[in-house]
Amino acid sequence: MITIDGVTKKFKQVVAVNNISLEVKPGEIFGLVGPDGAGKTTMIRMLTGIMEATSGSINVLGSADLEQVKSRLGYVPQKFSLCGDLTVMENIWVMGSLYGESNERIDTLASEILGFTKLLPFKDRLADNLSGGMKQKLALAAGLMHKPEIYFLDEPTTGVDPVSRREFWQMLYKLNKEGTTIFVSTPYMDEAEFCTRVAFMHNGVITTCDSPQALRKKYPYKIIELATPAKDIKKVLASLPILDINAFGTKYHLVVEDFETAVAGVKEVLGKTDIPIISLKQIEPNLEDVFVLLSKEVS
């Protein structure tokens, strides 16, 4: 459905995307995951025909000429780009008209899609007066007015509250079950868990691509989860054979090779310094553990 072969994009001396090759299969929820500035937006703009690659080839829906397949693609950009001084329904009508739908067809689709996105009660509200989460739902609804086969979404939940994020992903799951292939970029590791496959992008390069389950299984170290009120825990545990320490909310993930030795050392050091241990246990690595490691390997 999507084939990317050796694609590079340069902006003068800056290489935003560097020799990327990927394949996205029909029916996938494919996640392009990475920090800000990784090249995710540039990649999506090339896949949707907004921007041309400097080198390499892109094939979408069986065509290398993206102009020929644009009508079969949906796209939600990173920044809300609909008309703020139009109502929800007026924005939907504008999008339907741009895609050449008849008035009768727009009426039918508008009711269906606004119902699907739970925006029907707000159809007469100005877009500028919507919350961040509702604006993203409107952007999603507008992009569905022509029933796209592939839906590209560029960090669609950035700045959106947790409840709206969850609702948004529920909508994406429903679209996917109805046959739409989803290609989504996100900086959030918890959203990467929702994808069929994820590719981690860093400094314009894809460092790995696999299912979330496979990536976690490949993680080469053990993770100890430590809950303690201590603030400068890295300094306190600096003498121990711990490869890395990363904060996760109120807890720490300690990356180690030997679990038993590390646990014994942590108990000894914290005991001597009178730092309380609320909990200390081995846990399975999550995708954030995986991507922290990958980021350090390519830095």
C-alpha positions as CSV (number, residue, x, y, z in Angstrom):
1,M,0.0,0.0,0.0
2,I,2.9,2.3,0.8
3,T,6.5,1.6,-0.4
4,I,9.3,4.0,0.5
5,D,12.7,3.2,-1.0
6,G,15.9,5.1,-0.2
7,V,14.1,8.4,0.3
8,T,16.1,11.5,1.3
9,K,15.0,15.0,1.8
10,K,17.4,17.9,2.0
11,F,16.8,21.6,2.8
12,K,20.0,23.2,1.5
13,Q,22.6,21.7,3.9
14,V,20.1,20.2,6.3
15,V,19.2,16.5,5.8
16,A,15.7,16.2,7.3
17,V,15.1,12.6,6.1
18,N,18.1,10.4,5.4
19,N,17.8,7.3,3.1
20,I,14.6,5.8,4.5
21,S,13.1,2.6,3.3
22,L,9.7,1.4,4.6
23,E,6.7,-0.6,3.6
24,V,3.2,-0.1,5.1
25,K,0.7,-2.9,4.5
26,P,-3.1,-2.6,3.9
27,G,-5.1,-2.5,7.1
28,E,-2.2,-1.4,9.4
29,I,-2.1,1.3,12.0
30,F,1.4,2.3,11.3
31,G,3.1,4.7,13.8
32,L,6.0,6.9,13.0
33,V,7.4,7.7,16.4
34,G,10.1,10.1,17.5
35,P,11.0,13.4,19.2
36,D,10.4,16.9,17.7
37,G,12.7,17.6,14.8
38,A,13.1,13.9,13.9
39,G,11.7,14.3,10.4
40,K,8.2,12.9,10.9
41,T,6.3,15.8,9.4
42,T,8.7,16.0,6.4
43,M,8.1,12.3,5.8
44,I,4.3,12.6,5.9
45,R,4.4,15.6,3.6
46,M,6.3,13.6,1.0
47,L,4.0,10.7,1.3
48,T,0.9,12.9,0.7
49,G,2.5,14.6,-2.3
50,I,2.8,18.0,-0.6
51,M,6.6,17.9,-0.9
52,E,8.9,16.1,-3.3
53,A,11.8,13.9,-2.1
54,T,15.3,14.9,-3.0
55,S,16.1,11.4,-3.9
56,G,14.6,7.9,-3.7
57,S,11.1,6.7,-4.6
58,I,7.7,6.7,-3.0
59,N,4.8,4.5,-4.2
60,V,1.3,5.0,-2.6
61,L,-1.7,2.9,-3.6
62,G,0.2,1.4,-6.5
63,S,1.3,4.7,-8.0
64,A,4.5,6.6,-8.0
65,D,2.6,9.7,-9.2
66,L,1.0,10.9,-6.0
67,E,-1.1,13.5,-7.8
68,Q,-3.1,10.6,-9.3
69,V,-4.0,9.2,-5.8
70,K,-4.4,12.3,-3.7
71,S,-8.2,12.0,-3.9
72,R,-7.9,8.6,-2.2
73,L,-5.8,10.0,0.7
74,G,-6.8,11.7,3.9
75,Y,-4.6,14.1,5.8
76,V,-4.8,15.8,9.2
77,P,-1.8,18.3,9.6
78,Q,-0.1,19.0,12.8
79,K,-1.6,22.5,13.1
80,F,-5.4,23.0,12.9
81,S,-6.0,24.5,9.5
82,L,-9.7,24.7,9.0
83,C,-11.6,28.0,9.0
84,G,-12.1,29.3,12.6
85,D,-14.8,31.8,11.6
86,L,-17.0,29.0,10.1
87,T,-19.1,26.7,12.1
88,V,-18.5,23.0,12.4
89,M,-21.1,22.2,9.8
90,E,-19.9,24.9,7.4
91,N,-16.4,23.6,7.5
92,I,-17.7,20.1,6.7
93,W,-19.7,21.5,3.8
94,V,-16.6,23.3,2.5
95,M,-14.6,20.1,2.5
96,G,-17.3,18.1,0.9
97,S,-17.7,20.7,-1.9
98,L,-13.9,20.8,-2.5
99,Y,-14.0,17.0,-3.0
100,G,-16.9,17.5,-5.5
101,E,-19.6,15.7,-3.5
102,S,-23.2,16.5,-4.3
103,N,-25.4,18.4,-1.8
104,E,-27.3,15.3,-1.0
105,R,-24.1,13.3,-0.5
106,I,-22.6,16.0,1.7
107,D,-25.8,16.0,3.9
108,T,-25.6,12.2,4.3
109,L,-21.9,12.2,5.0
110,A,-22.0,15.2,7.4
111,S,-24.6,13.6,9.6
112,E,-22.7,10.2,9.6
113,I,-19.3,11.7,10.2
114,L,-20.3,14.3,12.8
115,G,-22.2,11.5,14.6
116,F,-19.1,9.3,14.5
117,T,-16.9,12.0,15.9
118,K,-19.6,13.1,18.5
119,L,-19.6,16.6,17.0
120,L,-23.2,16.7,15.8
121,P,-24.4,18.6,19.0
122,F,-21.8,21.3,18.2
123,K,-22.6,21.6,14.5
124,D,-23.5,25.3,14.8
125,R,-20.5,26.3,16.9
126,L,-17.7,28.3,15.4
127,A,-14.5,26.3,15.0
128,D,-12.6,29.0,16.9
129,N,-14.8,28.3,19.9
130,L,-14.0,24.6,20.1
131,S,-11.6,23.1,22.6
132,G,-8.3,21.6,21.4
133,G,-9.7,18.1,21.5
134,M,-12.9,19.1,19.6
135,K,-10.8,20.9,16.9
136,Q,-8.9,17.7,16.3
137,K,-12.1,15.8,16.0
138,L,-13.3,18.4,13.5
139,A,-10.1,18.0,11.5
140,L,-10.6,14.2,11.6
141,A,-14.2,14.6,10.4
142,A,-13.3,17.0,7.6
143,G,-10.6,14.6,6.3
144,L,-13.2,11.8,6.1
145,M,-15.6,13.5,3.8
146,H,-14.3,11.6,0.8
147,K,-13.8,8.2,2.5
148,P,-10.0,7.9,2.1
149,E,-8.3,4.6,1.8
150,I,-5.2,5.8,3.7
151,Y,-5.4,8.4,6.4
152,F,-2.3,10.3,7.3
153,L,-2.3,12.1,10.7
154,D,0.6,14.2,11.8
155,E,0.8,14.3,15.6
156,P,-3.0,14.7,15.9
157,T,-3.2,14.7,19.7
158,T,-0.4,17.1,20.6
159,G,-1.7,19.5,23.2
160,V,-4.9,17.6,23.6
161,D,-6.2,16.5,27.0
162,P,-5.9,12.8,28.0
163,V,-9.7,12.1,27.7
164,S,-9.9,13.6,24.2
165,R,-6.7,11.7,23.2
166,R,-8.3,8.4,24.3
167,E,-11.5,9.2,22.4
168,F,-9.5,10.2,19.3
169,W,-7.7,6.9,19.3
170,Q,-11.0,5.0,19.7
171,M,-12.2,6.7,16.5
172,L,-9.0,5.7,14.7
173,Y,-9.5,2.1,15.8
174,K,-13.0,2.2,14.5
175,L,-11.9,3.6,11.2
176,N,-9.2,1.0,10.9
177,K,-11.7,-1.8,11.6
178,E,-13.8,-0.5,8.8
179,G,-10.9,-0.9,6.4
180,T,-9.0,2.4,6.5
181,T,-5.2,2.1,6.7
182,I,-3.8,4.6,9.3
183,F,-0.4,6.3,9.1
184,V,0.1,8.4,12.2
185,S,3.1,10.2,13.7
186,T,3.4,10.8,17.4
187,P,5.9,11.8,20.0
188,Y,3.9,9.8,22.7
189,M,5.1,6.3,23.6
190,D,1.8,5.3,25.0
191,E,0.2,6.0,21.6
192,A,2.9,3.9,19.9
193,E,1.5,1.0,21.9
194,F,-1.8,1.3,20.0
195,C,-0.1,0.8,16.6
196,T,0.2,-2.5,14.6
197,R,3.8,-1.6,13.8
198,V,6.0,1.4,14.8
199,A,9.1,2.9,13.2
200,F,11.3,4.9,15.5
201,M,12.7,8.0,13.8
202,H,15.7,10.0,15.1
203,N,17.6,12.7,13.3
204,G,16.0,11.8,10.0
205,V,16.9,8.1,10.3
206,I,14.7,5.1,11.0
207,T,16.5,3.2,13.7
208,T,14.1,0.2,14.0
209,C,10.7,-0.9,12.8
210,D,8.6,-3.7,14.3
211,S,5.5,-4.4,16.3
212,P,5.4,-3.0,19.9
213,Q,5.4,-6.5,21.2
214,A,8.5,-7.5,19.2
215,L,10.4,-4.3,20.2
216,R,9.8,-4.9,23.8
217,K,10.9,-8.6,23.5
218,K,14.2,-7.5,21.8
219,Y,15.1,-5.2,24.7
220,P,18.5,-6.6,25.8
221,Y,18.5,-5.5,29.5
222,K,16.4,-5.9,32.6
223,I,14.3,-3.1,34.2
224,I,14.1,-2.5,37.9
225,E,11.3,-0.1,39.0
226,L,12.2,1.9,42.0
227,A,9.8,4.1,43.9
228,T,11.5,6.4,46.4
229,P,11.1,10.0,47.5
230,A,14.8,10.7,46.8
231,K,15.3,13.3,44.2
232,D,18.9,13.0,43.0
233,I,18.8,9.2,42.7
234,K,21.4,9.0,39.9
235,K,24.0,10.6,42.1
236,V,23.1,8.4,45.0
237,L,23.4,5.2,43.0
238,A,26.4,6.3,40.8
239,S,28.7,3.6,42.3
240,L,26.4,0.7,41.3
241,P,26.5,-1.4,38.1
242,I,23.5,0.4,36.6
243,L,23.6,1.2,32.9
244,D,21.0,4.0,33.0
245,I,18.4,5.6,35.3
246,N,15.3,7.3,33.8
247,A,12.4,9.0,35.7
248,F,8.9,7.8,34.9
249,G,6.5,10.0,36.9
250,T,7.2,9.4,40.6
251,K,9.2,6.2,39.9
252,Y,12.6,5.4,38.3
253,H,13.5,2.7,35.8
254,L,16.9,1.3,36.5
255,V,18.5,-0.4,33.4
256,V,20.7,-3.3,34.5
257,E,22.3,-6.5,33.2
258,D,22.2,-8.5,36.5
259,F,19.0,-8.1,38.4
260,E,20.0,-9.8,41.7
261,T,23.3,-7.9,42.0
262,A,21.7,-4.6,41.2
263,V,18.8,-5.0,43.6
264,A,21.2,-6.0,46.4
265,G,23.3,-3.0,45.7
266,V,20.3,-0.6,45.6
267,K,19.1,-1.9,49.0
268,E,22.5,-1.6,50.5
269,V,23.2,2.0,49.3
270,L,19.8,3.4,50.1
271,G,19.9,1.7,53.5
272,K,23.1,3.3,54.4
273,T,21.9,6.8,53.4
274,D,18.5,6.3,55.1
275,I,16.6,6.8,51.9
276,P,13.3,4.9,52.1
277,I,12.3,2.4,49.4
278,I,8.6,2.4,48.7
279,S,8.9,-0.4,46.2
280,L,11.6,-2.2,44.3
281,K,10.8,-4.8,41.6
282,Q,11.5,-6.1,38.2
283,I,9.1,-5.1,35.4
284,E,8.8,-5.6,31.7
285,P,10.3,-2.9,29.6
286,N,7.8,-0.5,27.9
287,L,8.2,1.2,24.6
288,E,9.6,4.3,26.2
289,D,12.4,2.2,27.7
290,V,13.1,0.8,24.2
291,F,13.2,4.2,22.5
292,V,15.3,5.8,25.2
293,L,17.9,3.1,24.6
294,L,17.6,3.5,20.8
295,S,18.0,7.3,21.0
296,K,21.2,7.0,23.0
297,E,22.6,4.4,20.6
298,V,22.2,6.8,17.6
299,S,23.1,10.1,19.4
